Amino acid sequence: MALALSIATSQAVIYSGSLSSDGAGTDGTLFGTEQWASGALFSWSASDEEANCPSWYYSYTLTVLGKDISHVTTEVSDEFTLANLLNGINDPGSILTGGSLDVYGPGLHGSSDPDIPDRLYGIKVDTTGDTKSISWSFCSNRVPVWGDMYAKDGKTGGNDVYLYNTGFTAGDTDPDILINPAANGSVDNHILVPDSIDDPEGPPIPEPSTSLLGIIGLIMILRRRMK
């Protein structure tokens, strides 16, 4: 009976994945320049069951070699607003400024995003000190879909140091959520990001179906006969 009842409750869903600049041991690849051409790792998770988050909880980590991280931008849907960013940015290392929501792309914001492949509407986090590894997370009432990221530092020998997922291209089209729903790993070298679809109360707990109630009743009848 306990087994049958367990079917009636939803279980936590946690999707995770990672990309690296050499692809070894990860779900896909990053494109990086100079010191970030190897040894860079970007990982993420999206969970529908996290303390103090009534909906989806997104976590990201970027680790690089050689050069410190200046800023990282992760994509969100075009309809995303600050109201969809519940409780702000969680910064365990206390090294980030609050996330800024804007459009980033070629020719925008001066030279802060050199060679970014295309326009990216996203949440940008800036570091306030020297670091080669940052982690941040946030709660949002938007469900996860596939999107892009971009990271930047300064220059080496006059050359810009930057990084982005290899699925982020000019004229970029992200994987269709109807064909490629959120899952573990990566689809075409993309990451999980908040979508345009609201999920205000989080994933629902399904009600016991008629067939399930019938199973429970049958179990109770069998138990009575066994007594």
C-alpha positions in Angstrom: 0.0 0.0 0.0 2.9 2.3 0.8 4.3 1.6 -2.6 1.0 2.5 -4.3 0.7 5.7 -2.3 4.2 6.8 -3.3 3.1 6.9 -6.9 0.6 9.6 -6.0 3.3 12.1 -5.0 5.7 13.9 -7.2 9.4 13.4 -6.9 12.0 16.1 -7.0 13.3 16.8 -10.5 17.0 17.9 -10.8 18.6 18.4 -14.2 22.3 18.9 -14.4 25.0 19.2 -17.0 28.4 20.7 -17.9 30.5 22.0 -20.8 34.3 22.4 -21.0 36.7 23.9 -23.4 38.3 20.5 -24.1 35.0 18.5 -23.8 36.7 15.8 -21.8 34.3 14.2 -19.3 31.5 16.7 -19.9 28.3 16.9 -21.9 29.7 19.3 -24.6 32.1 22.0 -25.3 32.9 25.7 -24.7 34.8 28.0 -27.1 37.5 29.9 -25.3 40.4 32.1 -26.3 44.0 32.5 -24.9 44.2 31.0 -21.3 40.5 29.9 -21.5 41.1 27.8 -24.6 41.6 24.8 -22.3 40.7 24.0 -18.7 37.5 26.0 -18.5 34.4 24.3 -17.0 30.8 25.6 -16.9 28.3 23.5 -15.0 24.6 24.0 -14.1 21.6 22.5 -12.4 17.9 23.2 -12.4 15.8 21.8 -9.5 12.1 22.0 -8.8 12.6 21.2 -5.1 14.8 23.6 -3.2 14.4 25.1 0.3 12.8 28.6 0.2 12.1 28.4 -3.6 8.5 27.6 -4.6 9.4 27.0 -8.2 12.7 26.3 -10.2 16.1 26.9 -8.6 19.0 27.5 -11.1 22.6 27.0 -10.1 25.7 27.9 -12.2 29.5 27.5 -11.7 32.3 28.7 -13.9 35.9 27.7 -13.3 38.8 28.8 -15.6 42.6 28.7 -15.7 45.1 31.5 -16.1 43.0 34.6 -16.1 40.5 35.8 -13.5 36.8 36.1 -14.4 35.4 39.6 -15.0 31.7 38.8 -15.8 29.3 36.0 -17.0 26.0 36.3 -18.7 23.4 33.5 -18.9 20.5 33.8 -21.2 16.8 34.2 -20.2 13.7 34.4 -22.4 12.8 37.8 -24.0 9.8 38.1 -21.7 11.8 37.6 -18.5 11.7 40.5 -16.0 13.1 41.2 -12.6 9.8 40.0 -11.2 10.7 36.5 -12.4 13.9 36.6 -10.5 12.7 35.6 -7.0 14.8 36.6 -4.0 17.6 38.0 -6.1 21.0 36.3 -6.8 22.5 33.9 -4.2 26.3 34.5 -4.1 28.0 31.9 -1.9 31.4 33.4 -2.4 30.3 37.0 -1.8 32.3 38.1 -4.9 29.5 39.1 -7.3 27.5 42.2 -7.9 23.7 41.8 -8.2 22.6 40.4 -11.5 21.8 43.0 -14.2 19.2 42.1 -16.8 19.8 43.5 -20.3 20.5 42.7 -23.9 24.1 42.0 -24.6 25.6 41.5 -28.1 27.9 42.8 -30.9 28.2 46.6 -30.7 26.4 46.9 -27.4 27.8 48.1 -24.1 31.1 49.3 -25.7 33.7 46.6 -25.8 32.6 44.7 -22.8 31.6 41.6 -24.7 34.1 41.2 -27.6 33.3 38.7 -30.3 30.0 37.7 -28.7 28.3 35.6 -31.5 24.9 37.2 -31.4 22.5 39.2 -29.2 21.8 37.7 -25.8 19.1 38.8 -23.4 20.3 37.6 -20.1 21.4 38.0 -16.5 24.9 39.4 -16.1 26.9 38.9 -12.9 30.2 40.9 -12.4 33.0 39.9 -10.0 34.2 42.3 -7.4 37.6 40.7 -6.9 40.1 38.4 -8.5 38.8 34.9 -8.9 39.1 31.9 -11.3 35.9 30.2 -10.0 32.5 31.6 -9.2 29.1 30.0 -8.3 25.8 31.7 -8.2 22.1 30.7 -8.1 18.6 32.0 -8.1 15.0 31.1 -7.8 12.6 31.8 -10.7 9.0 31.0 -11.6 10.1 30.2 -15.2 10.6 26.6 -16.4 14.0 25.5 -17.8 14.8 25.4 -21.5 18.0 25.4 -23.6 20.0 28.6 -24.0 23.4 30.2 -24.0 26.2 31.8 -21.9 29.1 34.2 -22.4 32.0 35.0 -20.1 34.8 37.6 -20.3 38.0 38.7 -18.7 40.6 41.3 -19.9 43.3 40.9 -22.5 46.5 38.8 -22.9 49.1 40.2 -25.2 46.5 42.5 -26.7 44.1 39.7 -27.4 40.7 39.4 -25.7 40.0 36.6 -23.3 36.4 35.3 -23.5 34.3 32.1 -23.4 30.9 30.9 -24.6 29.1 27.6 -25.3 29.8 26.4 -28.8 26.1 26.1 -29.4 25.9 29.9 -29.3 26.4 31.0 -32.9 25.5 34.0 -35.1 21.8 33.8 -36.0 21.6 31.4 -33.1 18.4 29.3 -32.7 18.1 27.5 -29.4 16.8 23.9 -29.3 13.0 23.7 -29.4 11.7 22.8 -25.9 8.8 20.8 -27.5 11.4 18.6 -29.3 14.1 18.7 -26.7 12.6 19.2 -23.2 14.8 19.9 -20.2 17.0 17.0 -19.3 20.3 16.0 -17.9 23.3 16.7 -20.0 23.2 19.2 -22.9 21.5 19.5 -26.3 23.7 20.9 -29.1 26.2 22.4 -26.6 23.5 24.5 -24.8 22.8 25.1 -21.1 19.6 25.2 -19.1 18.1 28.7 -18.6 14.7 30.1 -17.5 12.0 30.2 -20.2 9.1 32.5 -21.0 6.6 30.0 -19.5 5.5 30.9 -15.9 5.5 28.2 -13.2 4.1 30.3 -10.3 3.5 27.5 -7.9 6.2 25.0 -9.0 5.5 21.6 -10.5 2.2 20.3 -9.2 1.7 17.2 -7.1 -0.6 14.9 -9.1 -3.8 13.7 -7.5 -4.3 9.9 -7.1 -5.9 8.6 -10.3 -9.0 6.5 -10.4 -6.9 3.5 -11.3 -4.6 4.2 -8.4 -7.5 4.3 -6.0 -8.6 1.0 -7.4 -5.2 -0.5 -6.7 -5.3 0.7 -3.1 -8.7 -0.7 -2.6 -7.7 -4.1 -4.0 -4.7 -4.2 -1.7 -6.9 -3.5 1.3 -9.3 -6.3 0.2 -6.5 -8.8 -0.1 -5.1 -7.9 3.3 -8.5 -8.5 4.8 -8.7 -12.0 3.2 -5.3 -12.9 4.4 -6.2 -12.2 8.1 
